[in-house]
Amino acid sequence: MDSLARTGAAGGRVRVLTPAAAAGLEFDTVIIAGLQEGQWPTTGLRGQLLRSDDLVTVLEHGPDALRDASVGEKLRAVRDDELRQFLTALTRATRAVHLVAVQDEESTPSSFLDLVRAPHAPEPAVTAVPRPRTLSTLTALLRRTVEEVPSPELAADAAGVLALLSLADPAVRGADPVSWWGLAPLSSSDPVVPDRAEVRVSPSKVDAVLSSPLNWFVSAANGLPPADLARSLGTLVHGIAERLPAAGEEELMASLQRHWHELELPENWEGRREHERASRMMTRLAQYYELVAGKDRVAVGLEQGFSVPLEAREPGAHPVKLTGSIDRVEVGEDGRPVIIDLKTGKSLPTKAEAERHPQLGTYQAAIRAGALSEFARSEPRLTRPTEPAGAALVAIGKENVKVAVLEQAGVTAEDDWATGLVHDAAALMARPDFAAMHEGTNFRCSLPAVCPICSDGRQVTEP
């Protein structure tokens, strides 16, 4: 809004631009800053709040393109766009390009740096960055000294300086212990779900919340790292199983070959090993299809979604809504549904544990509550949609010669143990606090850094 801005001296300027804004321009020297992994290229999908990218896809290519687009394809499109922006920024320079990244305990340089290294450019020069001489840096150093207590004298001296900084006018931010994270009282002790409000329960989360409420809560709050290779491979295999519910091994292998590029694995020994493992999954999936055909069952629902309410267990309890998606709904001659959950992981419950497996039981509880009633109206073979004939875990990821099928008997009205598990899980999900629990010697904690049971668990105030 300064009226002199456009008429002032233009010499000695540095223009700060995005790659898109710099397109079509040229400069003697270009500095590309912030080349950090996770920032450039970004590793997440864009426009997830309003799904703007999906709207563009539908407008440009139609609804079918959106249905056929996998998560891997969307991520690859994001990375391709990031690479185009990087190329745009690189080619704006006529003489020199300087690439800047930070490497420390929490930051890693971008993989894009490898694209312009020798022989195209000299090896990067590493410059140690000294600690900035600011009041906030001094405050942090003093707080660490008080926390770690290298010696009683140094700790007392640091505490004295912090007291002076907190009494300054204006007070130095962060010097007063009242503002320190972890020392203040809880901001709220109210339950996560208000009284009488609905609790949404997913079958895949029931076992997690019953095993360790703390682990479940941190995962539900997106406090865990992004999906790793194992989960990405599982998503790919589930997609093939959905597209080909009764195919032979040759057809499954061909589909795996067509879609393998979606994982974007390097063409090295690790990529070949994972491809071989995925191929063995296709073999075991074909074996399972043969077993189903031998039992005169047919898959009528694939990735069948549902959302069904459960009656409250007692007056005043939270209403519960079961929501989720079933890998396969199979039907036999009796017209009753059989729930199949494909497991691509390497670990499995025992046969005895499968008989009371919480996830399978929750699927059966949902069916008894009418999860497939609407679907049965368009599926004539499903004549008894509220009477589950059983469920099974199909282990195609377990490295056995043949596919393993762990079965669970049908849940009946006389022995409905599954609905009780769902209500127990819902009660834990609605609590104001979440306990850390380790059951069994083989429990694998996904949060060892914050778990009070694990040996390396720490409080938030500990360095």
Order of alpha helices (4+ residues) and beta strands (2+ residues): alpha-beta-alpha-alpha-alpha-beta-alpha-alpha-beta-alpha-alpha-alpha-alpha-alpha-beta-beta-beta-alpha-alpha-alpha-beta-beta-alpha
